[in-house]
Amino acid sequence: MTVPRARWVVAGLVVFAAFLGLGLLVAHRPSQLDVEVANALRGQYQQTAGAVADVVTAVLGPVLPYVLGVVLVAVVLRDRTRLSLCLRLAVVLVLCRLTSLAFKPLFQRRRPRAYPDLSYPSGHVVSVAATGLVVVLLCGWLLPRLVRWAVLAAAGATVLAAACRIVLGVHWLTDTAGAVLAVLGVGLVSATALRLLPFSPPEKG
């Protein structure tokens, strides 16, 4: 493994360890920051802000990985030489998305208000962050000039999704932070293992 690739793996492992540490810290008792944010936004899910957040999270949520999957299929249909690349990107997407499904039962964290399902990490934020990460990887390989814009769009969409879930009162602040840490940790390690990081110049064939 080259030094740059080793650094990606180490960074991913450190971030994933932070995800686990945060989960253990808040699993059975919300942090003071969690409580303060939740109290400040209490009842907003029944107001206009909640109605807007509900619409936003219908788009910025679990549907996004499926939309990206369709995009990856379209890329392959347009250029069959991209099959390997798109399959590897799909694997990263699935692994990142699974962090919510796999770790919620481990931490058994309750929501800020009565709501079905467990809380840590946020599945909506995981979906948005995972989609954003894979879009950045896709751009890194096929459209390098757009990587910076992809990073900004991914970060913005993730923050917006997180804010909406908190406004709706269905997640603590640390649920959304943990979701980002989980995706970055798993994403960096899996993308490096699948030789998606570091980026290589676009090639045909």
TIRO-2110 file (N, C-alpha, C; in Angstrom, 1 decimal):
// TIRO-2110
0.9, -1.2, 0.0, N, 1, A
0.0, 0.0, 0.0, CA, 1, A
0.9, 1.2, 0.0, C, 1, A
0.6, 2.2, -0.9, N, 2, A
1.4, 3.4, -0.9, CA, 2, A
1.1, 4.3, 0.2, C, 2, A
1.9, 5.2, 0.5, N, 3, A
1.7, 6.1, 1.6, CA, 3, A
0.4, 6.9, 1.5, C, 3, A
0.0, 7.5, 0.4, N, 4, A
-1.3, 8.2, 0.3, CA, 4, A
-2.4, 7.3, 0.6, C, 4, A
-2.4, 6.0, 0.1, N, 5, A
-3.5, 5.1, 0.4, CA, 5, A
-3.6, 4.7, 1.8, C, 5, A
-2.4, 4.6, 2.4, N, 6, A
-2.4, 4.2, 3.8, CA, 6, A
-3.0, 5.3, 4.7, C, 6, A
-2.7, 6.6, 4.3, N, 7, A
-3.3, 7.7, 5.0, CA, 7, A
-4.8, 7.7, 4.9, C, 7, A
-5.4, 7.4, 3.8, N, 8, A
-6.8, 7.3, 3.6, CA, 8, A
-7.4, 6.3, 4.6, C, 8, A
-6.8, 5.1, 4.7, N, 9, A
-7.3, 4.1, 5.5, CA, 9, A
-7.2, 4.5, 7.0, C, 9, A
-6.1, 5.0, 7.4, N, 10, A
-5.9, 5.5, 8.8, CA, 10, A
-6.9, 6.5, 9.1, C, 10, A
-7.1, 7.5, 8.2, N, 11, A
-8.1, 8.5, 8.5, CA, 11, A
-9.5, 7.9, 8.6, C, 11, A
-9.8, 7.0, 7.8, N, 12, A
-11.1, 6.3, 7.9, CA, 12, A
-11.3, 5.6, 9.2, C, 12, A
-10.3, 4.9, 9.6, N, 13, A
-10.4, 4.1, 10.9, CA, 13, A
-10.5, 5.0, 12.1, C, 13, A
-9.8, 6.1, 12.0, N, 14, A
-9.9, 7.1, 13.1, CA, 14, A
-11.3, 7.7, 13.2, C, 14, A
-11.9, 8.0, 12.0, N, 15, A
-13.2, 8.6, 12.0, CA, 15, A
-14.2, 7.6, 12.4, C, 15, A
-14.1, 6.4, 12.0, N, 16, A
-15.0, 5.3, 12.4, CA, 16, A
-14.9, 5.1, 13.9, C, 16, A
-13.7, 5.1, 14.5, N, 17, A
-13.6, 4.9, 15.9, CA, 17, A
-14.3, 6.1, 16.6, C, 17, A
-14.2, 7.3, 16.1, N, 18, A
-14.9, 8.4, 16.7, CA, 18, A
-16.4, 8.2, 16.6, C, 18, A
-16.9, 7.6, 15.6, N, 19, A
-18.4, 7.2, 15.5, CA, 19, A
-18.7, 6.3, 16.6, C, 19, A
-17.9, 5.2, 16.8, N, 20, A
-18.2, 4.3, 17.8, CA, 20, A
-18.1, 4.9, 19.2, C, 20, A
-17.1, 5.7, 19.4, N, 21, A
-17.0, 6.4, 20.7, CA, 21, A
-18.1, 7.3, 21.0, C, 21, A
-18.5, 8.1, 20.1, N, 22, A
-19.7, 9.0, 20.3, CA, 22, A
-20.9, 8.2, 20.6, C, 22, A
-21.1, 7.1, 19.8, N, 23, A
-22.3, 6.3, 20.1, CA, 23, A
-22.3, 5.7, 21.5, C, 23, A
-21.2, 5.2, 22.0, N, 24, A
-21.2, 4.7, 23.3, CA, 24, A
-21.4, 5.7, 24.4, C, 24, A
-20.9, 6.9, 24.1, N, 25, A
-21.0, 8.1, 25.0, CA, 25, A
-22.5, 8.5, 25.2, C, 25, A
-23.2, 8.5, 24.1, N, 26, A
-24.6, 9.1, 24.2, CA, 26, A
-25.7, 8.0, 24.1, C, 26, A
-25.4, 6.8, 24.0, N, 27, A
-26.4, 5.7, 23.8, CA, 27, A
-27.5, 5.7, 24.8, C, 27, A
-27.1, 5.9, 26.1, N, 28, A
-28.1, 5.8, 27.1, CA, 28, A
-28.5, 7.1, 27.8, C, 28, A
-27.7, 8.1, 27.4, N, 29, A
-28.0, 9.4, 28.0, CA, 29, A
-27.6, 10.5, 27.1, C, 29, A
-28.6, 11.4, 26.6, N, 30, A
-28.2, 12.4, 25.7, CA, 30, A
-27.2, 13.4, 26.3, C, 30, A
-26.3, 14.0, 25.4, N, 31, A
-25.4, 15.0, 25.9, CA, 31, A
-26.1, 16.3, 26.3, C, 31, A
-25.4, 17.1, 27.0, N, 32, A
-26.0, 18.4, 27.3, CA, 32, A
-26.4, 19.2, 26.1, C, 32, A
-25.5, 19.1, 25.1, N, 33, A
-25.8, 19.9, 23.8, CA, 33, A
-27.0, 19.3, 23.1, C, 33, A
-27.2, 18.0, 23.2, N, 34, A
-28.4, 17.3, 22.6, CA, 34, A
-29.6, 17.9, 23.3, C, 34, A
-29.6, 17.9, 24.6, N, 35, A
-30.8, 18.4, 25.3, CA, 35, A
-31.1, 19.8, 25.1, C, 35, A
-30.1, 20.7, 25.0, N, 36, A
-30.3, 22.1, 24.8, CA, 36, A
-30.9, 22.4, 23.4, C, 36, A
-30.3, 21.7, 22.4, N, 37, A
-30.9, 21.8, 21.0, CA, 37, A
-32.3, 21.3, 20.9, C, 37, A
-32.5, 20.2, 21.5, N, 38, A
-33.9, 19.6, 21.5, CA, 38, A
-34.9, 20.5, 22.2, C, 38, A
-34.5, 21.0, 23.3, N, 39, A
-35.4, 21.9, 24.1, CA, 39, A
-35.7, 23.2, 23.3, C, 39, A
-34.7, 23.7, 22.6, N, 40, A
-34.8, 25.0, 21.8, CA, 40, A
-35.8, 24.8, 20.7, C, 40, A
-35.8, 23.6, 20.1, N, 41, A
-36.7, 23.3, 19.0, CA, 41, A
-37.9, 22.5, 19.3, C, 41, A
-38.2, 22.3, 20.6, N, 42, A
-39.4, 21.5, 21.0, CA, 42, A
-40.7, 22.1, 20.4, C, 42, A
-41.4, 21.2, 19.8, N, 43, A
-42.7, 21.5, 19.2, CA, 43, A
-42.7, 22.1, 17.8, C, 43, A
-41.5, 22.3, 17.3, N, 44, A
-41.3, 22.9, 16.0, CA, 44, A
-41.9, 22.0, 14.9, C, 44, A
-41.8, 20.7, 15.2, N, 45, A
-42.3, 19.7, 14.2, CA, 45, A
-43.8, 19.9, 13.9, C, 45, A
-44.5, 20.6, 14.8, N, 46, A
-45.9, 20.8, 14.6, CA, 46, A
-46.2, 22.2, 13.9, C, 46, A
-45.1, 23.0, 13.7, N, 47, A
-45.3, 24.3, 13.1, CA, 47, A
-44.9, 24.3, 11.6, C, 47, A
-44.8, 25.5, 11.1, N, 48, A
-44.4, 25.6, 9.6, CA, 48, A
-43.1, 25.0, 9.4, C, 48, A
-42.1, 25.3, 10.3, N, 49, A
-40.8, 24.8, 10.1, CA, 49, A
-40.8, 23.2, 10.0, C, 49, A
-41.6, 22.6, 10.8, N, 50, A
-41.8, 21.1, 10.7, CA, 50, A
-42.3, 20.7, 9.4, C, 50, A
-43.3, 21.4, 8.9, N, 51, A
-43.9, 21.0, 7.6, CA, 51, A
-42.9, 21.1, 6.5, C, 51, A
-42.1, 22.2, 6.5, N, 52, A
-41.0, 22.4, 5.5, CA, 52, A
-40.0, 21.3, 5.6, C, 52, A
-39.6, 21.0, 6.8, N, 53, A
-38.6, 20.0, 7.1, CA, 53, A
-39.1, 18.6, 6.6, C, 53, A
-40.3, 18.3, 6.8, N, 54, A
-40.9, 17.1, 6.4, CA, 54, A
-40.8, 16.9, 4.9, C, 54, A
-41.1, 17.9, 4.1, N, 55, A
-41.0, 17.9, 2.7, CA, 55, A
-39.5, 17.7, 2.2, C, 55, A
-38.6, 18.4, 2.9, N, 56, A
-37.2, 18.3, 2.5, CA, 56, A
-36.7, 16.9, 2.8, C, 56, A
-37.0, 16.3, 3.9, N, 57, A
-36.5, 15.0, 4.2, CA, 57, A
-37.2, 13.9, 3.4, C, 57, A
-38.3, 14.2, 2.7, N, 58, A
-38.9, 13.2, 1.8, CA, 58, A
-38.0, 13.1, 0.5, C, 58, A
-37.2, 14.2, 0.3, N, 59, A
-36.3, 14.2, -0.9, CA, 59, A
-34.9, 13.8, -0.4, C, 59, A
-34.4, 14.5, 0.6, N, 60, A
-33.1, 14.2, 1.2, CA, 60, A
-33.2, 13.1, 2.2, C, 60, A
-33.2, 11.9, 1.8, N, 61, A
-33.3, 10.8, 2.7, CA, 61, A
-33.1, 9.5, 2.0, C, 61, A
-33.7, 8.4, 2.4, N, 62, A
-33.4, 7.0, 1.9, CA, 62, A
-33.6, 6.8, 0.4, C, 62, A
-34.3, 7.7, -0.2, N, 63, A
-34.5, 7.6, -1.7, CA, 63, A
-33.3, 7.9, -2.5, C, 63, A
-32.4, 8.7, -1.9, N, 64, A
-31.2, 9.2, -2.7, CA, 64, A
-30.3, 8.1, -3.1, C, 64, A
-29.9, 7.1, -2.3, N, 65, A
-29.1, 6.0, -2.8, CA, 65, A
-29.7, 5.2, -4.0, C, 65, A
-31.0, 5.1, -4.0, N, 66, A
-31.6, 4.4, -5.1, CA, 66, A
-31.5, 5.3, -6.4, C, 66, A
-31.7, 6.6, -6.2, N, 67, A
-31.6, 7.5, -7.4, CA, 67, A
-30.1, 7.4, -7.9, C, 67, A
-29.2, 7.4, -7.0, N, 68, A
-27.8, 7.3, -7.5, CA, 68, A
-27.5, 5.9, -8.1, C, 68, A
-28.1, 4.9, -7.6, N, 69, A
-28.0, 3.6, -8.3, CA, 69, A
-28.4, 3.6, -9.7, C, 69, A
-29.5, 4.3, -10.0, N, 70, A
-30.0, 4.4, -11.3, CA, 70, A
-29.0, 5.2, -12.2, C, 70, A
-28.4, 6.2, -11.6, N, 71, A
-27.4, 7.0, -12.3, CA, 71, A
-26.2, 6.1, -12.7, C, 71, A
-25.8, 5.3, -11.7, N, 72, A
-24.6, 4.4, -12.0, CA, 72, A
-25.0, 3.4, -13.1, C, 72, A
-26.2, 2.9, -13.1, N, 73, A
-26.6, 2.0, -14.2, CA, 73, A
-26.6, 2.8, -15.6, C, 73, A
-27.0, 4.0, -15.6, N, 74, A
-27.1, 4.8, -16.8, CA, 74, A
-25.6, 5.1, -17.3, C, 74, A
-24.7, 5.3, -16.4, N, 75, A
-23.3, 5.5, -16.8, CA, 75, A
-22.8, 4.3, -17.5, C, 75, A
-23.1, 3.1, -16.9, N, 76, A
-22.6, 1.8, -17.5, CA, 76, A
-23.3, 1.6, -18.9, C, 76, A
-24.5, 1.9, -19.0, N, 77, A
-25.2, 1.7, -20.3, CA, 77, A
-24.7, 2.6, -21.4, C, 77, A
-24.2, 3.8, -20.9, N, 78, A
-23.6, 4.7, -21.9, CA, 78, A
-22.2, 4.3, -22.3, C, 78, A
-21.5, 3.7, -21.3, N, 79, A
-20.1, 3.4, -21.6, CA, 79, A
-19.7, 2.1, -20.8, C, 79, A
-19.8, 1.0, -21.4, N, 80, A
-19.6, -0.3, -20.7, CA, 80, A
-18.2, -0.5, -20.1, C, 80, A
-17.2, 0.4, -20.5, N, 81, A
-15.9, 0.3, -19.9, CA, 81, A
-15.9, 0.8, -18.4, C, 81, A
-17.0, 1.5, -18.1, N, 82, A
-17.1, 2.0, -16.7, CA, 82, A
-17.8, 1.0, -15.7, C, 82, A
-18.0, -0.2, -16.2, N, 83, A
-18.7, -1.2, -15.3, CA, 83, A
-18.0, -1.5, -14.0, C, 83, A
-16.7, -1.7, -14.1, N, 84, A
-15.9, -2.0, -12.9, CA, 84, A
-16.0, -0.8, -11.9, C, 84, A
-15.8, 0.4, -12.4, N, 85, A
-15.9, 1.6, -11.6, CA, 85, A
-17.2, 1.7, -10.9, C, 85, A
-18.3, 1.6, -11.7, N, 86, A
-19.6, 1.7, -11.1, CA, 86, A
-20.0, 0.6, -10.1, C, 86, A
-19.5, -0.6, -10.3, N, 87, A
-19.7, -1.6, -9.4, CA, 87, A
-19.0, -1.4, -8.1, C, 87, A
-17.8, -0.9, -8.1, N, 88, A
-17.1, -0.5, -6.9, CA, 88, A
-17.7, 0.6, -6.2, C, 88, A
-18.2, 1.6, -6.9, N, 89, A
-18.9, 2.7, -6.3, CA, 89, A
-20.2, 2.2, -5.6, C, 89, A
-20.9, 1.3, -6.3, N, 90, A
-22.1, 0.7, -5.7, CA, 90, A
-21.8, 0.0, -4.4, C, 90, A
-20.7, -0.7, -4.3, N, 91, A
-20.3, -1.4, -3.1, CA, 91, A
-20.1, -0.4, -2.0, C, 91, A
-19.4, 0.7, -2.3, N, 92, A
-19.1, 1.7, -1.2, CA, 92, A
-20.5, 2.3, -0.8, C, 92, A
-21.4, 2.6, -1.7, N, 93, A
-22.7, 3.1, -1.4, CA, 93, A
-23.5, 2.2, -0.4, C, 93, A
-23.5, 0.9, -0.8, N, 94, A
-24.2, 0.0, 0.0, CA, 94, A
-23.6, -0.2, 1.4, C, 94, A
-22.3, -0.3, 1.5, N, 95, A
-21.6, -0.4, 2.8, CA, 95, A
-21.9, 0.8, 3.7, C, 95, A
-21.8, 2.0, 3.1, N, 96, A
-22.1, 3.2, 3.9, CA, 96, A
-23.5, 3.2, 4.4, C, 96, A
-24.4, 2.9, 3.5, N, 97, A
-25.8, 2.9, 3.9, CA, 97, A
-26.2, 1.9, 5.0, C, 97, A
-25.4, 0.8, 5.0, N, 98, A
-25.7, -0.2, 6.0, CA, 98, A
-25.3, 0.2, 7.4, C, 98, A
-24.5, 1.3, 7.5, N, 99, A
-24.1, 1.6, 8.9, CA, 99, A
-25.2, 2.0, 9.8, C, 99, A
-26.3, 2.6, 9.2, N, 100, A
-27.4, 2.9, 10.0, CA, 100, A
-28.2, 1.6, 10.4, C, 100, A
-28.4, 0.7, 9.4, N, 101, A
-29.2, -0.5, 9.7, CA, 101, A
-28.4, -1.4, 10.7, C, 101, A
-27.1, -1.5, 10.5, N, 102, A
-26.3, -2.4, 11.4, CA, 102, A
-26.1, -1.9, 12.8, C, 102, A
-25.9, -0.6, 13.0, N, 103, A
-25.5, -0.1, 14.3, CA, 103, A
-26.6, 0.5, 15.1, C, 103, A
-27.8, 0.8, 14.6, N, 104, A
-28.9, 1.2, 15.4, CA, 104, A
-29.2, 0.1, 16.5, C, 104, A
-29.3, -1.1, 16.1, N, 105, A
-29.6, -2.2, 17.2, CA, 105, A
-28.4, -2.3, 18.2, C, 105, A
-27.2, -1.9, 17.8, N, 106, A
-26.1, -2.0, 18.8, CA, 106, A
-26.2, -1.0, 19.9, C, 106, A
-26.6, 0.3, 19.5, N, 107, A
-26.6, 1.3, 20.4, CA, 107, A
-27.9, 1.5, 21.1, C, 107, A
-29.0, 1.0, 20.5, N, 108, A
-30.3, 1.0, 21.1, CA, 108, A
-30.7, 2.4, 21.7, C, 108, A
-30.4, 3.4, 21.0, N, 109, A
-30.7, 4.8, 21.5, CA, 109, A
-32.2, 5.2, 21.2, C, 109, A
-32.8, 5.8, 22.1, N, 110, A
-34.2, 6.3, 21.9, CA, 110, A
-34.2, 7.6, 21.3, C, 110, A
-35.3, 7.9, 20.6, N, 111, A
-35.5, 9.2, 19.9, CA, 111, A
-35.9, 10.3, 20.9, C, 111, A
-35.7, 11.6, 20.5, N, 112, A
-36.1, 12.7, 21.4, CA, 112, A
-37.6, 12.7, 21.7, C, 112, A
-38.4, 12.2, 20.8, N, 113, A
-39.9, 12.1, 21.1, CA, 113, A
-40.3, 10.7, 20.6, C, 113, A
-41.6, 10.4, 20.9, N, 114, A
-42.1, 9.1, 20.5, CA, 114, A
-42.1, 9.0, 19.0, C, 114, A
-41.4, 7.9, 18.5, N, 115, A
-41.2, 7.8, 17.1, CA, 115, A
-40.7, 6.3, 16.9, C, 115, A
-41.2, 5.7, 15.8, N, 116, A
-40.7, 4.3, 15.6, CA, 116, A
-39.3, 4.2, 15.2, C, 116, A
-38.7, 3.1, 15.5, N, 117, A
-37.3, 2.9, 15.1, CA, 117, A
-36.3, 3.5, 16.1, C, 117, A
-35.1, 3.1, 16.1, N, 118, A
-34.0, 3.6, 17.0, CA, 118, A
-33.4, 4.8, 16.4, C, 118, A
-32.4, 5.4, 17.1, N, 119, A
-32.0, 6.8, 16.8, CA, 119, A
-30.6, 7.0, 16.3, C, 119, A
-29.6, 6.2, 16.8, N, 120, A
-28.2, 6.5, 16.4, CA, 120, A
-27.6, 5.4, 15.5, C, 120, A
-27.1, 5.7, 14.4, N, 121, A
-27.1, 7.0, 13.7, CA, 121, A
-28.3, 7.3, 12.9, C, 121, A
-28.5, 8.5, 12.5, N, 122, A
-29.7, 8.9, 11.7, CA, 122, A
-29.6, 8.2, 10.3, C, 122, A
-30.7, 7.5, 9.9, N, 123, A
-30.7, 6.8, 8.6, CA, 123, A
-30.8, 7.8, 7.5, C, 123, A
-31.6, 8.9, 7.7, N, 124, A
-31.7, 9.9, 6.6, CA, 124, A
-30.4, 10.6, 6.3, C, 124, A
-29.7, 10.9, 7.4, N, 125, A
-28.4, 11.6, 7.2, CA, 125, A
-27.4, 10.6, 6.6, C, 125, A
-27.4, 9.4, 7.0, N, 126, A
-26.5, 8.4, 6.4, CA, 126, A
-26.8, 8.3, 4.9, C, 126, A
-28.0, 8.2, 4.5, N, 127, A
-28.4, 8.1, 3.1, CA, 127, A
-27.8, 9.3, 2.3, C, 127, A
-28.0, 10.5, 2.8, N, 128, A
-27.6, 11.7, 2.1, CA, 128, A
-26.1, 11.8, 2.1, C, 128, A
-25.4, 11.5, 3.2, N, 129, A
-24.0, 11.6, 3.3, CA, 129, A
-23.3, 10.5, 2.4, C, 129, A
-23.9, 9.3, 2.4, N, 130, A
-23.4, 8.2, 1.6, CA, 130, A
-23.5, 8.5, 0.1, C, 130, A
-24.7, 9.1, -0.3, N, 131, A
-24.9, 9.5, -1.7, CA, 131, A
-23.9, 10.6, -2.1, C, 131, A
-23.7, 11.5, -1.2, N, 132, A
-22.8, 12.6, -1.5, CA, 132, A
-21.4, 12.1, -1.7, C, 132, A
-21.0, 11.2, -0.8, N, 133, A
-19.6, 10.7, -0.9, CA, 133, A
-19.4, 10.0, -2.2, C, 133, A
-20.3, 9.2, -2.6, N, 134, A
-20.1, 8.4, -3.8, CA, 134, A
-20.2, 9.3, -5.0, C, 134, A
-21.0, 10.4, -5.0, N, 135, A
-21.0, 11.3, -6.1, CA, 135, A
-19.7, 12.0, -6.2, C, 135, A
-19.0, 12.3, -5.1, N, 136, A
-17.7, 12.9, -5.1, CA, 136, A
-16.7, 12.0, -5.7, C, 136, A
-16.8, 10.7, -5.3, N, 137, A
-15.9, 9.7, -5.9, CA, 137, A
-16.1, 9.5, -7.4, C, 137, A
-17.4, 9.5, -7.8, N, 138, A
-17.7, 9.4, -9.3, CA, 138, A
-17.1, 10.6, -10.0, C, 138, A
-17.3, 11.8, -9.5, N, 139, A
-16.7, 13.0, -10.1, CA, 139, A
-15.2, 12.9, -10.2, C, 139, A
-14.6, 12.4, -9.1, N, 140, A
-13.2, 12.3, -9.0, CA, 140, A
-12.6, 11.5, -10.1, C, 140, A
-13.3, 10.5, -10.6, N, 141, A
-12.9, 9.6, -11.6, CA, 141, A
-13.3, 10.0, -13.0, C, 141, A
-14.5, 10.6, -13.2, N, 142, A
-15.0, 10.9, -14.5, CA, 142, A
-15.0, 12.4, -14.8, C, 142, A
-15.2, 13.3, -13.8, N, 143, A
-15.3, 14.7, -14.0, CA, 143, A
-14.5, 15.5, -12.9, C, 143, A
-13.2, 15.3, -12.9, N, 144, A
-12.4, 15.9, -11.8, CA, 144, A
-12.6, 17.4, -11.6, C, 144, A
-13.0, 18.1, -12.6, N, 145, A
-13.2, 19.6, -12.5, CA, 145, A
-14.4, 19.9, -11.6, C, 145, A
-15.3, 18.9, -11.4, N, 146, A
-16.5, 19.1, -10.6, CA, 146, A
-16.4, 18.6, -9.2, C, 146, A
-15.2, 18.1, -8.8, N, 147, A
-15.0, 17.5, -7.5, CA, 147, A
-15.3, 18.6, -6.4, C, 147, A
-14.8, 19.7, -6.5, N, 148, A
-15.0, 20.8, -5.5, CA, 148, A
-16.5, 21.1, -5.3, C, 148, A
-17.1, 21.2, -6.4, N, 149, A
-18.6, 21.5, -6.4, CA, 149, A
-19.4, 20.4, -5.8, C, 149, A
-18.9, 19.2, -6.1, N, 150, A
-19.6, 18.0, -5.6, CA, 150, A
-19.4, 17.9, -4.1, C, 150, A
-18.3, 18.2, -3.6, N, 151, A
-18.0, 18.3, -2.1, CA, 151, A
-18.9, 19.3, -1.5, C, 151, A
-19.0, 20.5, -2.0, N, 152, A
-19.8, 21.5, -1.5, CA, 152, A
-21.3, 21.1, -1.5, C, 152, A
-21.8, 20.6, -2.6, N, 153, A
-23.2, 20.1, -2.7, CA, 153, A
-23.5, 19.0, -1.7, C, 153, A
-22.5, 18.1, -1.6, N, 154, A
-22.7, 16.9, -0.6, CA, 154, A
-22.8, 17.4, 0.8, C, 154, A
-21.9, 18.3, 1.2, N, 155, A
-21.8, 18.9, 2.5, CA, 155, A
-23.1, 19.7, 2.8, C, 155, A
-23.5, 20.5, 1.9, N, 156, A
-24.7, 21.3, 2.1, CA, 156, A
-25.9, 20.5, 2.2, C, 156, A
-26.1, 19.4, 1.4, N, 157, A
-27.3, 18.6, 1.5, CA, 157, A
-27.3, 17.8, 2.8, C, 157, A
-26.1, 17.4, 3.2, N, 158, A
-26.0, 16.6, 4.5, CA, 158, A
-26.4, 17.5, 5.7, C, 158, A
-25.9, 18.7, 5.7, N, 159, A
-26.2, 19.6, 6.8, CA, 159, A
-27.7, 19.9, 6.8, C, 159, A
-28.3, 20.2, 5.6, N, 160, A
-29.7, 20.5, 5.5, CA, 160, A
-30.5, 19.3, 6.0, C, 160, A
-30.2, 18.1, 5.6, N, 161, A
-30.9, 16.9, 6.0, CA, 161, A
-30.8, 16.7, 7.5, C, 161, A
-29.6, 17.0, 8.1, N, 162, A
-29.4, 16.8, 9.5, CA, 162, A
-30.3, 17.9, 10.3, C, 162, A
-30.3, 19.1, 9.8, N, 163, A
-31.1, 20.2, 10.4, CA, 163, A
-32.6, 19.8, 10.4, C, 163, A
-33.0, 19.3, 9.3, N, 164, A
-34.4, 19.0, 9.2, CA, 164, A
-34.8, 17.9, 10.1, C, 164, A
-34.0, 16.9, 10.3, N, 165, A
-34.3, 15.8, 11.2, CA, 165, A
-34.3, 16.2, 12.7, C, 165, A
-33.5, 17.2, 13.0, N, 166, A
-33.5, 17.7, 14.3, CA, 166, A
-34.7, 18.6, 14.6, C, 166, A
-35.1, 19.4, 13.6, N, 167, A
-36.3, 20.3, 13.7, CA, 167, A
-37.5, 19.4, 13.9, C, 167, A
-37.6, 18.3, 13.2, N, 168, A
-38.7, 17.4, 13.3, CA, 168, A
-38.7, 16.7, 14.7, C, 168, A
-37.7, 16.8, 15.4, N, 169, A
-37.6, 16.2, 16.7, CA, 169, A
-37.5, 14.7, 16.7, C, 169, A
-37.0, 14.1, 15.6, N, 170, A
-36.9, 12.7, 15.6, CA, 170, A
-35.4, 12.2, 15.7, C, 170, A
-34.5, 13.2, 15.8, N, 171, A
-33.1, 12.8, 16.1, CA, 171, A
-32.5, 13.8, 17.0, C, 171, A
-31.5, 13.3, 17.8, N, 172, A
-30.7, 14.2, 18.6, CA, 172, A
-29.6, 14.8, 17.6, C, 172, A
-29.0, 15.9, 18.0, N, 173, A
-27.9, 16.4, 17.2, CA, 173, A
-26.8, 15.4, 17.0, C, 173, A
-26.4, 14.7, 18.1, N, 174, A
-25.3, 13.7, 17.9, CA, 174, A
-25.7, 12.5, 17.0, C, 174, A
-27.0, 12.2, 16.8, N, 175, A
-27.4, 11.2, 15.9, CA, 175, A
-26.9, 11.6, 14.5, C, 175, A
-27.0, 12.9, 14.2, N, 176, A
-26.7, 13.3, 12.8, CA, 176, A
-25.2, 13.4, 12.7, C, 176, A
-24.5, 13.8, 13.7, N, 177, A
-23.0, 13.9, 13.7, CA, 177, A
-22.5, 12.5, 13.5, C, 177, A
-23.0, 11.5, 14.3, N, 178, A
-22.6, 10.1, 14.2, CA, 178, A
-22.8, 9.6, 12.8, C, 178, A
-23.9, 9.9, 12.2, N, 179, A
-24.2, 9.4, 10.8, CA, 179, A
-23.1, 9.9, 9.8, C, 179, A
-22.6, 11.1, 10.0, N, 180, A
-21.6, 11.6, 9.1, CA, 180, A
-20.3, 10.9, 9.4, C, 180, A
-20.0, 10.7, 10.7, N, 181, A
-18.7, 10.0, 11.0, CA, 181, A
-18.7, 8.6, 10.5, C, 181, A
-19.9, 7.9, 10.6, N, 182, A
-20.0, 6.5, 10.1, CA, 182, A
-19.7, 6.4, 8.7, C, 182, A
-20.4, 7.3, 7.9, N, 183, A
-20.2, 7.3, 6.4, CA, 183, A
-18.8, 7.6, 6.0, C, 183, A
-18.2, 8.6, 6.6, N, 184, A
-16.8, 8.9, 6.3, CA, 184, A
-15.9, 7.8, 6.6, C, 184, A
-16.1, 7.2, 7.8, N, 185, A
-15.2, 6.1, 8.2, CA, 185, A
-15.3, 4.9, 7.3, C, 185, A
-16.5, 4.4, 7.1, N, 186, A
-16.6, 3.3, 6.2, CA, 186, A
-16.3, 3.6, 4.8, C, 186, A
-16.7, 4.8, 4.4, N, 187, A
-16.5, 5.2, 3.0, CA, 187, A
-15.0, 5.3, 2.6, C, 187, A
-14.2, 6.0, 3.5, N, 188, A
-12.8, 6.1, 3.2, CA, 188, A
-12.1, 4.8, 3.2, C, 188, A
-12.4, 3.9, 4.1, N, 189, A
-11.7, 2.6, 4.2, CA, 189, A
-12.1, 1.8, 3.0, C, 189, A
-13.4, 1.7, 2.7, N, 190, A
-13.9, 0.8, 1.6, CA, 190, A
-13.5, 1.4, 0.2, C, 190, A
-13.5, 2.7, 0.1, N, 191, A
-13.1, 3.3, -1.2, CA, 191, A
-11.6, 3.1, -1.5, C, 191, A
-10.8, 3.1, -0.4, N, 192, A
-9.4, 2.9, -0.6, CA, 192, A
-9.1, 1.4, -0.9, C, 192, A
-9.8, 0.5, -0.2, N, 193, A
-9.7, -0.9, -0.4, CA, 193, A
-10.0, -1.3, -1.9, C, 193, A
-11.0, -0.6, -2.4, N, 194, A
-11.5, -0.9, -3.8, CA, 194, A
-10.8, 0.0, -4.8, C, 194, A
-9.7, 0.6, -4.4, N, 195, A
-8.8, 1.4, -5.3, CA, 195, A
-9.6, 2.6, -5.9, C, 195, A
-10.5, 3.2, -5.2, N, 196, A
-11.2, 4.4, -5.7, CA, 196, A
-10.5, 5.6, -5.1, C, 196, A
-9.7, 5.5, -4.1, N, 197, A
-8.9, 6.5, -3.6, CA, 197, A
-7.4, 6.1, -3.5, C, 197, A
-6.5, 6.9, -3.9, N, 198, A
-6.7, 8.3, -4.4, CA, 198, A
-7.2, 8.2, -5.9, C, 198, A
-7.7, 9.4, -6.4, N, 199, A
-8.2, 9.4, -7.7, CA, 199, A
-7.1, 9.2, -8.7, C, 199, A
-7.5, 8.6, -9.9, N, 200, A
-6.6, 8.5, -11.0, CA, 200, A
-7.2, 9.3, -12.2, C, 200, A
-6.4, 9.8, -13.1, N, 201, A
-6.9, 10.6, -14.2, CA, 201, A
-7.9, 9.7, -15.0, C, 201, A
-8.9, 10.4, -15.5, N, 202, A
-9.9, 9.6, -16.3, CA, 202, A
-9.3, 9.0, -17.5, C, 202, A
-9.6, 7.7, -17.8, N, 203, A
-9.1, 7.0, -18.9, CA, 203, A
-10.2, 6.3, -19.6, C, 203, A
-10.1, 6.1, -20.9, N, 204, A
-11.0, 5.3, -21.6, CA, 204, A
-10.4, 3.9, -21.8, C, 204, A
-11.3, 2.9, -21.7, N, 205, A
-10.9, 1.5, -21.9, CA, 205, A
-10.3, 0.8, -20.7, C, 205, A
END
